[in-house]
Amino acid sequence: MTANSPSTSRTVVALARYTKRELGEILGEVEDPFGVAYTGLTWLAKERHFGIRRDGRLVAHTGLVTLPVTVGTAETEVVGFGGVAVAPDLRGQGLARLVVNGAREHARAMGPAYGLLFCRPPLLPLYERLGWQALPGEVRVEQPDGPVVMPLRTMWTPLRDGARWPEGPVRLRSLPM
């Protein structure tokens, strides 16, 4: 998962842990680090974490978790991507591309044919440049009081050669990541 030589601090590594402390190391202490508090959603923690360190400081992160999904009448699994973060003082240097692509390479070995993420509309162009595609239509996700329509944009990426997103209504059968 090395994009450049380790001396340039652009190596994506698996993280042994990822807590609020590590998130704060990347983004600082902010109330709503991902700008999604307005949704009122309950989010699922990621199971696997990948990051980039520069001079010992964690400067970028992507988390992964395997989740059940129904598309039309087909039940399958996706690898959910979330918690993508890049230090504000280092944005524009390709770190998002490195950490998301590094996590995607790991996700390819996890089994599901698709990666899925949710993002705010201003981030659509970034993810499109990284090869993600927006899903048309509504996506329903689980919440403690029952399923709701996801207010953020849903994007997918193939994790297997030739994978195509199936047709039909989408329901994530878990909390969103």
C-alpha positions, 0 to 999 in steps of 0.5 A: 500500500505504498504510493511513494517511498516511505521517506516521503511519509505517503505510505498507507498503513493498517492502524492498530487502533483509531479513537477520538484521540487519533481523529483529533490528531488529524482534524484537531478538536472539533465539534462535528468533524465530518459535518454530518451532525445535522442528519441526526443519524447514529453511525456504526464504528469501522472495524479496520483502519488505515492511515498515513503518518507524517513525522509521527503524526497521523494525518489521514484516515479511512475506515472499513466495515463489512455490511449487509445490503439489499438491492432489489431482491438480492441480498449481498454484502458491501465494504463500507468506507467511512471516517475519511479524514485529512489534516486541514493543513495538508489538504490538496496534496493527494493524501485523500487519494492515497488513504482511500485507494490504500483502504480500497486495495485492502477491501478487495481482499475482504470478499464483497464485490462493492465498496459503499460510502456516504458523503456530503454533496460538496465531496462528490467531485473528490470521490468521482475523481477517485473512481466512485460513482453516485447511486441514483435514488434513495438509500434506506439505512437502519437507525435505532427507531427503524429505517430512514432515507439516507440524507447524504449522497451514496456512492459505490466502487467496484471491488472486483473486476467487472462488478456492476451495481445491481438494479433496484431499491437499496437498503443498508441493513445496518447503521450507516458507516 
